[in-house]
Amino acid sequence: MIYRATAPLTKGPRRTPLALLCATALATALTACTSSGVGGTPGAAGVRDPYFPKLGNGGYDVAHYGLKIGYDPESRHLTGTADITARATKTLSAFNLDLKGLDVESVTVEGKEARFQRAGSELTVRPRDDLDRGETFRATVRYSGTPQTITDVDGAKEGWLTGEESALATGQPAGSMAWFPGNHHPVDKASYDIEVTVPKGLKAISNGELTKETTANGRTTFAWHSAEPMASYLATVVVGTYDTRTAMTESGIPVFTAIDRTLPAAKRKKVQKVLADIPDIVDWAEYNFGDYPFSSTGAVVDGRADLGYALETQTKPLFPVQDADTTTLVHELAHQWFGDSVSPKSWQDMWLNEGLATYAEWLYEEDNDGDTVEETVDAIYEDEDDEYDSVWDFPPAKQPDAESISDDPVYYRGAMVIQKIRETVGDETFYEILKGWTKKYRHANADTEDFTTYVEKHAGDDEAREELKRVWSDWLYGDGKPDER
């Protein structure tokens, strides 16, 4: 972090009384100016997330990312230009961006060359002039190199994953810093334009809608636009050979799907049959959760063996082929409401993402002649074969550490909390709560306290509110398995 330095006092020639008086007056004025807060100070390196304190940065809010990326799968070399439009939330003498690996060639702020330095995954930028509080500014970072694959604290791979003629970018929770500089915490959401240039014959897929595709000199550029706010961990780029299709939901939402052409034809056909349900699933979700929050939807199915999870990348959830099934599809599409539109304030609030998306799985099964949600919850609670013992390891709102944010209690016990709400307030009020929640916090951030406060406020009567307090204490925050179902 770069701070303003004050030159030390040194002995010099004897001063005349007038010169000494003037120097003293000047020093007093400078001290008063500094102490009054007029001078800029550096923005914080990190937003003090309880589990990932170094992620994100303070002192500014990003409004838009304009990313131009060139990638060569053969050499695995990436070149990038990131145009970042942001607003200073304090008077800044310096600010930080998160960037892991890659070489920074230059940084400009408002068109003027800026000094910068690297320390770990922190890129500290010092503009030539202080940025005033409330000022909108544009920072441009030019960078290049071989983007890294990051091993998460739970052993999962994220960041930039490569194949022979392919690559894909995943970001939860910290992988996006492997391919572009930014304010990489969910609390700072922004719109995106992502332009990717790859060798002719390959496709480059990203979030939002394709606005341009041009080929010149043996390379093809794909330009994607995401108008709605997006947390950086939900941004993605997928490079490879893909079969793509388009469709439309009943409510008029465009659907874009892509399936890895390296998969056998029979497997691609099977996957396409699953993806053909997207319009119906989105229509079902709109009925239950409220209006779809984005201008398009879809899915990307990848054939690589090293992607061990599906991810709710905004508007185009990403699936390894082994997870391209209806249940997982419902889960990741539900995340477009729960996690993507209504995003967590911190990574400690992950149960709001995963508990609600898991509940959507159970609800979809109930609505399609499968087990009811009540039957599913009873089976987990009454389990006698120790299959679900891990569900009770910790309460969903109190994960013990960063390694636990994707563990079973966050998903299953989190979903059981949602069912307890439904049983407490009744179906009519429950669905009003779900739709109202996604409407109130659409394209915003919320935490557990926001959620419990909202549910209590709309629970209907005092008796239900008192019962909800017991749900929070026993199911959401209580240690161990609750004594009663």
C-alpha positions as CSV (number, residue, x, y, z in Angstrom):
1,M,0.0,0.0,0.0
2,I,1.3,3.4,-0.9
3,Y,1.1,6.2,1.6
4,R,1.9,9.8,1.4
5,A,5.4,10.4,2.9
6,T,6.3,13.4,4.9
7,A,9.9,14.6,4.4
8,P,12.0,14.5,7.7
9,L,13.2,17.8,9.2
10,T,16.9,18.5,8.5
11,K,19.3,21.2,9.6
12,G,19.9,23.9,7.1
13,P,21.2,27.5,6.8
14,R,20.3,29.9,9.5
15,R,16.9,31.5,8.7
16,T,15.9,35.1,9.1
17,P,13.0,35.6,11.5
18,L,10.6,36.4,8.6
19,A,11.6,33.3,6.7
20,L,11.1,31.2,9.9
21,L,7.7,32.8,10.5
22,C,6.6,32.1,6.9
23,A,7.8,28.5,7.1
24,T,6.0,27.9,10.4
25,A,2.8,29.4,9.0
26,L,3.1,27.1,5.9
27,A,3.7,24.0,8.0
28,T,0.7,24.9,10.2
29,A,-1.5,25.3,7.2
30,L,-0.4,22.0,5.7
31,T,-1.0,20.2,9.0
32,A,-4.5,21.7,9.3
33,C,-5.3,20.7,5.7
34,T,-4.1,17.1,6.3
35,S,-5.9,16.8,9.7
36,S,-9.2,18.1,8.2
37,G,-9.3,15.2,5.7
38,V,-8.8,17.2,2.5
39,G,-5.9,15.2,1.4
40,G,-6.4,11.8,-0.2
41,T,-5.7,8.5,1.6
42,P,-5.3,5.0,0.2
43,G,-8.3,2.7,-0.1
44,A,-8.4,-0.5,2.0
45,A,-6.8,-3.7,0.7
46,G,-9.7,-6.0,1.4
47,V,-13.3,-5.6,2.7
48,R,-12.7,-7.7,5.8
49,D,-14.9,-10.6,4.8
50,P,-15.0,-12.9,7.8
51,Y,-13.6,-15.8,5.7
52,F,-11.7,-14.1,2.9
53,P,-10.5,-10.8,4.5
54,K,-8.1,-9.9,1.6
55,L,-10.8,-10.2,-1.1
56,G,-12.2,-7.0,-2.5
57,N,-11.0,-3.5,-1.8
58,G,-12.3,-0.3,-0.1
59,G,-12.6,3.3,-1.2
60,Y,-14.5,2.8,-4.5
61,D,-17.4,1.1,-6.2
62,V,-17.1,-0.3,-9.7
63,A,-19.9,0.5,-12.1
64,H,-18.6,-1.3,-15.2
65,Y,-15.9,-3.6,-16.5
66,G,-14.9,-3.5,-20.1
67,L,-12.6,-6.5,-20.7
68,K,-10.8,-7.2,-23.9
69,I,-9.0,-10.5,-23.9
70,G,-7.0,-12.4,-26.4
71,Y,-6.2,-16.0,-25.8
72,D,-4.2,-18.7,-27.6
73,P,-4.9,-22.2,-26.3
74,E,-1.7,-23.6,-27.8
75,S,0.7,-21.3,-26.0
76,R,-1.8,-20.7,-23.1
77,H,-0.9,-17.0,-23.4
78,L,-3.5,-14.4,-22.5
79,T,-3.4,-10.6,-23.3
80,G,-5.9,-8.3,-21.6
81,T,-7.0,-4.8,-21.3
82,A,-9.4,-4.0,-18.4
83,D,-11.3,-0.7,-18.5
84,I,-12.8,-0.2,-15.1
85,T,-15.3,2.6,-14.5
86,A,-15.7,3.3,-10.8
87,R,-16.8,5.9,-8.3
88,A,-14.6,7.0,-5.3
89,T,-16.4,6.6,-2.0
90,K,-13.7,8.6,-0.3
91,T,-10.9,10.9,-1.4
92,L,-8.2,8.5,-2.7
93,S,-4.5,8.9,-3.1
94,A,-4.3,5.2,-4.1
95,F,-6.5,2.2,-4.6
96,N,-6.1,-1.6,-4.9
97,L,-7.3,-4.1,-7.4
98,D,-7.2,-7.9,-6.9
99,L,-5.0,-9.7,-9.5
100,K,-3.2,-13.0,-9.2
101,G,-0.2,-13.8,-11.4
102,L,0.0,-12.2,-14.9
103,D,2.2,-9.3,-15.7
104,V,1.0,-5.7,-15.6
105,E,2.4,-3.7,-18.4
106,S,0.8,-0.3,-17.7
107,V,-2.0,1.4,-15.7
108,T,-3.7,4.7,-16.5
109,V,-6.3,6.6,-14.5
110,E,-8.3,9.2,-16.3
111,G,-6.0,8.8,-19.3
112,K,-2.9,9.7,-17.2
113,E,-0.1,7.2,-16.5
114,A,-0.3,6.0,-12.9
115,R,2.3,4.4,-10.7
116,F,1.6,0.9,-9.5
117,Q,3.1,-1.9,-7.5
118,R,2.4,-5.6,-6.9
119,A,2.4,-7.5,-3.6
120,G,0.9,-11.0,-3.7
121,S,-2.6,-10.7,-5.3
122,E,-2.8,-6.9,-4.6
123,L,-2.2,-4.5,-7.4
124,T,-1.9,-1.0,-5.8
125,V,-2.5,1.9,-8.1
126,R,-1.5,5.5,-7.3
127,P,-3.1,8.0,-9.7
128,R,-1.2,11.1,-10.7
129,D,-3.9,13.2,-9.0
130,D,-6.0,12.4,-6.0
131,L,-9.5,11.1,-6.8
132,D,-12.2,13.2,-5.0
133,R,-14.9,11.6,-3.0
134,G,-17.9,11.0,-5.3
135,E,-15.8,11.3,-8.5
136,T,-16.4,8.8,-11.3
137,F,-13.1,7.7,-12.8
138,R,-11.8,5.3,-15.3
139,A,-8.8,3.1,-14.7
140,T,-7.2,1.1,-17.6
141,V,-4.9,-1.9,-16.9
142,R,-3.0,-3.7,-19.6
143,Y,-1.7,-7.1,-18.7
144,S,-0.6,-10.4,-20.1
145,G,0.9,-13.8,-19.3
146,T,-0.2,-17.4,-18.5
147,P,-3.3,-17.3,-16.3
148,Q,-3.2,-19.6,-13.3
149,T,-5.4,-22.4,-11.9
150,I,-6.1,-21.7,-8.2
151,T,-6.6,-24.4,-5.6
152,D,-9.3,-23.3,-3.3
153,V,-9.2,-23.8,0.5
154,D,-11.4,-26.9,0.1
155,G,-9.2,-28.4,-2.6
156,A,-11.4,-27.4,-5.6
157,K,-9.8,-25.9,-8.7
158,E,-10.9,-22.5,-9.9
159,G,-9.4,-19.6,-11.8
160,W,-8.3,-20.4,-15.4
161,L,-8.7,-24.1,-16.3
162,T,-7.0,-25.2,-19.5
163,G,-7.4,-28.1,-22.0
164,E,-5.6,-28.9,-25.3
165,E,-7.7,-26.5,-27.3
166,S,-9.9,-25.1,-24.6
167,A,-10.1,-23.0,-21.5
168,L,-12.7,-22.0,-19.0
169,A,-12.8,-19.5,-16.2
170,T,-14.5,-20.1,-12.8
171,G,-14.5,-17.7,-9.9
172,Q,-16.1,-18.9,-6.7
173,P,-14.8,-17.5,-4.4
174,A,-11.5,-16.0,-5.7
175,G,-10.8,-17.4,-9.1
176,S,-11.7,-14.3,-11.2
177,M,-8.6,-12.6,-10.1
178,A,-6.6,-15.1,-12.2
179,W,-7.8,-13.6,-15.4
180,F,-8.8,-9.9,-14.8
181,P,-8.0,-7.2,-12.3
182,G,-11.0,-6.0,-10.2
183,N,-12.7,-5.5,-6.9
184,H,-13.3,-9.3,-6.4
185,H,-15.9,-9.5,-3.6
186,P,-19.6,-10.1,-4.2
187,V,-20.5,-6.9,-2.4
188,D,-19.3,-4.8,-5.4
189,K,-21.4,-5.8,-8.4
190,A,-21.1,-4.2,-11.9
191,S,-22.2,-4.4,-15.5
192,Y,-19.8,-6.1,-18.0
193,D,-18.7,-6.0,-21.6
194,I,-16.4,-9.0,-22.2
195,E,-14.7,-9.2,-25.6
196,V,-12.7,-12.4,-26.3
197,T,-10.5,-13.1,-29.4
198,V,-9.5,-16.7,-30.1
199,P,-8.1,-18.6,-33.1
200,K,-10.6,-19.1,-35.9
201,G,-12.7,-22.2,-35.5
202,L,-13.0,-21.9,-31.8
203,K,-15.8,-20.2,-29.9
204,A,-15.6,-17.9,-26.9
205,I,-18.7,-17.8,-24.7
206,S,-19.3,-15.4,-21.8
207,N,-22.1,-13.9,-19.7
208,G,-25.0,-12.0,-21.1
209,E,-25.8,-11.7,-24.8
210,L,-23.6,-11.9,-27.9
211,T,-23.5,-8.5,-29.5
212,K,-20.8,-9.1,-32.1
213,E,-18.9,-11.8,-33.8
214,T,-16.1,-10.9,-36.3
215,T,-13.3,-12.8,-38.0
216,A,-10.1,-11.3,-39.3
217,N,-6.5,-12.5,-39.8
218,G,-7.3,-16.0,-38.7
219,R,-8.8,-14.9,-35.4
220,T,-12.4,-14.5,-34.2
221,T,-13.7,-12.0,-31.7
222,F,-16.8,-12.6,-29.7
223,A,-18.3,-9.6,-27.8
224,W,-20.7,-10.3,-24.9
225,H,-22.7,-7.7,-22.9
226,S,-24.2,-8.0,-19.4
227,A,-26.3,-5.0,-18.6
228,E,-27.5,-6.2,-15.1
229,P,-25.1,-6.0,-12.1
230,M,-22.9,-9.1,-11.6
231,A,-20.6,-10.2,-8.8
232,S,-17.2,-10.9,-10.3
233,Y,-17.1,-14.5,-9.1
234,L,-20.0,-15.1,-11.5
235,A,-18.2,-13.9,-14.6
236,T,-16.9,-16.5,-17.0
237,V,-15.2,-17.1,-20.3
238,V,-15.4,-20.5,-22.0
239,V,-13.1,-21.2,-25.0
240,G,-13.4,-24.3,-27.2
241,T,-15.5,-26.1,-29.8
242,Y,-19.2,-26.1,-28.9
243,D,-22.5,-26.9,-30.4
244,T,-24.8,-23.9,-29.7
245,R,-28.5,-23.5,-29.8
246,T,-31.0,-20.8,-29.0
247,A,-34.6,-20.9,-27.8
248,M,-37.1,-18.8,-25.9
249,T,-39.1,-19.1,-22.7
250,E,-42.8,-18.6,-22.6
251,S,-42.3,-15.2,-21.0
252,G,-39.9,-14.2,-23.8
253,I,-36.5,-14.7,-22.3
254,P,-33.8,-15.8,-24.8
255,V,-32.1,-19.1,-24.0
256,F,-28.5,-19.9,-25.2
257,T,-27.0,-23.3,-24.7
258,A,-23.6,-24.7,-25.6
259,I,-22.4,-28.3,-25.4
260,D,-18.8,-29.4,-25.8
261,R,-18.2,-31.0,-29.2
262,T,-15.4,-33.2,-27.9
263,L,-18.1,-35.3,-26.2
264,P,-19.4,-38.4,-28.1
265,A,-22.4,-37.7,-30.3
266,A,-24.6,-40.0,-28.1
267,K,-23.6,-38.1,-25.0
268,R,-24.2,-34.7,-26.6
269,K,-27.7,-35.8,-27.7
270,K,-28.5,-36.9,-24.1
271,V,-27.3,-33.6,-22.7
272,Q,-29.3,-31.6,-25.2
273,K,-32.4,-33.4,-24.1
274,V,-31.8,-32.2,-20.5
275,L,-31.0,-28.7,-21.6
276,A,-34.2,-28.6,-23.7
277,D,-36.1,-28.3,-20.4
278,I,-34.5,-24.9,-19.5
279,P,-37.5,-22.8,-20.9
280,D,-40.0,-24.8,-18.8
281,I,-37.8,-24.7,-15.7
282,V,-37.4,-21.0,-15.9
283,D,-41.1,-20.5,-16.4
284,W,-41.7,-22.7,-13.3
285,A,-39.2,-20.7,-11.3
286,E,-40.8,-17.4,-12.3
287,Y,-44.1,-18.7,-11.0
288,N,-42.6,-19.6,-7.7
289,F,-39.8,-17.0,-7.2
290,G,-40.9,-14.0,-9.2
291,D,-39.8,-12.4,-12.5
292,Y,-36.5,-13.7,-13.9
293,P,-33.9,-11.1,-13.0
294,F,-31.8,-11.1,-16.2
295,S,-32.2,-10.4,-19.9
296,S,-31.2,-14.0,-21.0
297,T,-30.6,-17.4,-19.6
298,G,-28.9,-20.7,-20.7
299,A,-26.2,-23.2,-19.9
300,V,-22.8,-24.4,-20.9
301,V,-21.8,-28.1,-20.6
302,D,-18.0,-28.8,-20.6
303,G,-16.5,-32.2,-21.3
304,R,-13.3,-31.9,-19.2
305,A,-12.8,-34.4,-16.4
306,D,-11.1,-31.9,-14.0
307,L,-14.1,-29.7,-13.4
308,G,-15.6,-31.2,-10.3
309,Y,-18.6,-29.0,-9.8
310,A,-21.4,-27.0,-11.5
311,L,-21.4,-23.3,-11.0
312,E,-24.1,-20.6,-11.3
313,T,-22.2,-18.3,-13.6
314,Q,-24.6,-15.5,-14.4
315,T,-27.1,-16.2,-17.2
316,K,-25.1,-19.3,-18.3
317,P,-24.6,-21.8,-15.5
318,L,-21.6,-24.0,-16.2
319,F,-21.8,-27.8,-15.9
320,P,-19.3,-30.6,-16.2
321,V,-20.8,-33.3,-18.3
322,Q,-21.3,-35.7,-15.3
323,D,-23.5,-33.1,-13.6
324,A,-25.6,-32.2,-16.6
325,D,-28.9,-33.6,-15.2
326,T,-32.2,-32.1,-14.4
327,T,-31.8,-31.8,-10.6
328,T,-28.5,-29.9,-11.0
329,L,-29.9,-27.8,-13.8
330,V,-32.8,-26.7,-11.5
331,H,-30.3,-25.9,-8.7
332,E,-28.1,-23.7,-10.9
333,L,-31.0,-21.9,-12.6
334,A,-32.5,-21.2,-9.2
335,H,-29.2,-19.5,-8.3
336,Q,-30.0,-16.9,-10.9
337,W,-32.5,-15.6,-8.3
338,F,-30.7,-16.8,-5.1
339,G,-27.1,-15.8,-5.3
340,D,-26.8,-14.1,-8.6
341,S,-29.5,-11.4,-8.4
342,V,-29.7,-11.5,-4.6
343,S,-26.0,-11.8,-3.8
344,P,-24.4,-12.4,-0.3
345,K,-22.9,-9.5,1.6
346,S,-20.2,-11.9,2.8
347,W,-19.1,-15.4,2.1
348,Q,-20.5,-16.3,5.6
349,D,-24.0,-15.9,4.0
350,M,-23.6,-18.8,1.6
351,W,-26.5,-20.8,3.1
352,L,-28.8,-18.2,1.6
353,N,-27.5,-19.1,-1.9
354,E,-27.2,-22.8,-1.4
355,G,-30.1,-23.5,1.0
356,L,-32.6,-21.8,-1.3
357,A,-31.2,-23.4,-4.5
358,T,-31.3,-26.8,-2.8
359,Y,-34.9,-26.1,-1.7
360,A,-35.7,-25.3,-5.3
361,E,-34.5,-28.8,-6.2
362,W,-36.9,-30.4,-3.7
363,L,-39.8,-28.1,-4.7
364,Y,-39.3,-28.9,-8.4
365,E,-39.5,-32.6,-7.5
366,E,-42.7,-32.1,-5.5
367,D,-44.3,-30.2,-8.3
368,N,-43.4,-32.9,-10.8
369,D,-45.0,-35.9,-9.0
370,G,-41.9,-36.8,-6.9
371,D,-41.5,-36.8,-3.2
372,T,-42.9,-33.8,-1.4
373,V,-40.5,-31.4,0.3
374,E,-41.9,-32.5,3.6
375,E,-41.1,-36.1,2.8
376,T,-37.6,-35.2,1.8
377,V,-36.9,-33.3,5.0
378,D,-38.4,-36.1,7.1
379,A,-36.2,-38.6,5.4
380,I,-33.1,-36.6,6.2
381,Y,-34.1,-35.9,9.8
382,E,-35.2,-39.5,10.5
383,D,-32.2,-41.1,8.7
384,E,-31.1,-44.3,10.5
385,D,-28.3,-45.3,8.1
386,D,-26.0,-42.4,9.1
387,E,-26.2,-41.2,5.4
388,Y,-27.0,-37.6,6.5
389,D,-25.0,-37.3,9.7
390,S,-22.8,-34.6,8.2
391,V,-25.9,-32.4,7.9
392,W,-25.7,-31.7,11.6
393,D,-22.0,-30.8,11.8
394,F,-22.7,-27.1,12.3
395,P,-25.6,-24.7,11.9
396,P,-25.9,-23.2,8.3
397,A,-25.5,-19.6,9.4
398,K,-22.4,-20.4,11.5
399,Q,-19.9,-22.1,9.3
400,P,-16.8,-22.6,11.3
401,D,-14.3,-21.5,8.6
402,A,-13.7,-20.8,4.9
403,E,-13.4,-24.5,4.1
404,S,-16.9,-25.1,5.3
405,I,-18.9,-22.8,3.1
406,S,-19.8,-25.6,0.6
407,D,-20.4,-28.3,3.2
408,D,-23.6,-30.3,3.6
409,P,-25.2,-28.2,6.4
410,V,-25.0,-25.1,4.1
411,Y,-27.0,-27.0,1.4
412,Y,-29.3,-29.5,3.2
413,R,-29.8,-28.0,6.6
414,G,-30.1,-24.6,4.9
415,A,-32.9,-26.0,2.8
416,M,-34.6,-27.5,5.8
417,V,-34.7,-24.0,7.4
418,I,-36.6,-22.8,4.3
419,Q,-39.1,-25.7,4.8
420,K,-39.5,-24.8,8.5
421,I,-40.5,-21.3,7.4
422,R,-43.0,-22.7,5.0
423,E,-44.5,-24.9,7.7
424,T,-44.7,-22.0,10.1
425,V,-46.3,-19.4,7.9
426,G,-48.3,-21.5,5.4
427,D,-48.1,-21.9,1.7
428,E,-49.7,-18.7,0.6
429,T,-47.6,-16.5,2.8
430,F,-44.5,-18.5,2.1
431,Y,-44.6,-17.9,-1.7
432,E,-45.4,-14.3,-1.1
433,I,-42.2,-14.1,1.0
434,L,-40.1,-15.8,-1.7
435,K,-41.3,-13.4,-4.4
436,G,-41.1,-10.4,-2.2
437,W,-37.5,-11.3,-1.1
438,T,-36.2,-11.6,-4.6
439,K,-38.0,-8.3,-5.6
440,K,-36.8,-6.3,-2.6
441,Y,-33.1,-7.3,-3.0
442,R,-33.1,-7.7,-6.8
443,H,-29.5,-7.0,-8.1
444,A,-28.5,-6.1,-4.5
445,N,-26.7,-7.8,-1.6
446,A,-28.3,-9.3,1.6
447,D,-27.2,-11.2,4.6
448,T,-28.8,-13.6,7.1
449,E,-30.1,-10.8,9.3
450,D,-31.7,-9.1,6.3
451,F,-33.4,-12.4,5.5
452,T,-34.7,-13.3,9.0
453,T,-35.9,-9.7,9.5
454,Y,-37.8,-9.8,6.2
455,V,-39.4,-13.2,6.9
456,E,-40.5,-12.1,10.4
457,K,-42.0,-8.8,9.0
458,H,-44.1,-10.7,6.5
459,A,-44.9,-13.8,8.5
460,G,-48.5,-12.7,9.1
461,D,-49.1,-12.6,12.8
462,D,-47.3,-12.5,16.2
463,E,-47.7,-16.3,16.8
464,A,-45.9,-17.1,13.5
465,R,-43.1,-14.6,14.4
466,E,-42.6,-16.2,17.8
467,E,-42.4,-19.6,16.2
468,L,-39.9,-18.3,13.6
469,K,-37.6,-17.2,16.4
470,R,-37.5,-20.8,17.6
471,V,-36.7,-21.9,14.0
472,W,-33.8,-19.5,13.9
473,S,-32.4,-20.6,17.3
474,D,-32.9,-24.4,16.7
475,W,-32.3,-24.8,12.9
476,L,-30.4,-21.8,11.7
477,Y,-28.1,-21.0,14.6
478,G,-28.4,-24.0,16.9
479,D,-25.6,-26.6,17.3
480,G,-26.4,-30.2,16.6
481,K,-29.6,-31.9,15.4
482,P,-32.7,-30.2,16.7
483,D,-34.6,-32.3,19.3
484,E,-37.9,-32.1,17.3
485,R,-38.6,-32.1,13.6
